[in-house]
Amino acid sequence: MKRAGKTPRFKRQRRLLVELPGMGKAGALERRPYPPGQHGQQRRKYSEFALQLEEKQKIRFHYQIREEQFRRFINKAKASKATNWVEALVNMLEKRLDNVVFRLGFAPSIPAARQLVSHGKVLVNGKKVNVGSALVKVGDKITLKPEAYDNQVYMQAKQSPRLPLPTFMSKDEVGGKEEGRMTDEPNLESVPFAFEPGLVIGYYSMRG
């Protein structure tokens, strides 16, 4: 599986001036809250295109999706009956199994969650699903294989949660093991960082 680019995750977040939780470890902007490079601390002038591009990149980098895959999600969102296709896009991205595993606190980042899924450690309604892009439905129960609860990835996430549990999910402990459930449909407010949907719409309205 290719990553969404080879630029170091902290540098990518500093360039966008926002922390993207899906990329993992916090602190990208703590010591250097300005873009990388020798001119990083100088005030930048943004064109409308640059603003639109950066807003789109926030979404893509947080969810760790390649550009061609991202465009497929956008085409599906535009083809939906949703009034706002960006909200339909967010709904699908938040329901991806790799993201759900991350948001439940079973992994410290989306790439780590994707690895758990691809290694067959994640169960949906008791059945193994090893495709990170599989969409979880409201009511679905998400658990890990018994041995995965002793996995270092899971233990790290449990000890240092990256995000609070979102309102569209619930989590309980059953028999000493955590299990999560999607209880509602995600919406624009489910995105765990600030972004402007209108800029994303503007970017793709000019480019098909």
Secondary structure, 3 states (H helix, E strand, C coil): CCCCCCCCHHHHHHHHCCCCHHHCCCCCCCCCCCCCCCCCCCCCCCCHHHHHHHHHHHHHHHHCCCHHHHHHHHHHHHHCCCCCHHHHHHHHHHHEHHHHHHHCCCCCCHHHHHHHHHCCCEEECCEECCCCCCECCCCCEEEECHHHHHCHHHHHHHHCCCCCCCCCEEEEEECCEEEEEECCCCCHHHCCCCCCHHHHHHHHHCCC
